[in-house]
Amino acid sequence: MSDRPGFGDFDFLIGSWNSIQRRVTKPLADCDEWKESSAITRCWQVFGGAANVDEVHFPEWGFTGLSVRLLNPATGEWSIYWVNSRNGELTIPPVTGRFSDGVGMFYDEEQYDGRDITVRYKWSDITATTARWEQAFSLDRGQSWETNWTADFTRTE
């Protein structure tokens, strides 16, 4: 681990993981129906800890996703980009943020179904063999949140 802010923050994720992924079927529509998929993730480091990539396969959902995480060494802040095999389009803007006290919080402003939203990714409950990721949307600039996707990871190695 480097003493430079942010370097190696995502080293915990390097390797292979199984996970249970749960998604709300209709975000921001007062929907309580969730769909679930197992997933297999492989993550590797690049740029000496200042970036990493993961590929995740969702067999029950029939697609694959890819995350690219890039550290800005001047600010210690991470940018996380997402793309999936269904449309091949990189999500712009990325969510950006950092880790504090073992929890990573990352945000962006975008549109969903024609509405302005704030997006939050949260990494927490990180151990040598487990981790949790959540995505949430806010319609009121972060005053309230609707969690719409969760992933509970277990290391396979």
Disulfide bonds with the S-S distance in Angstrom:
none
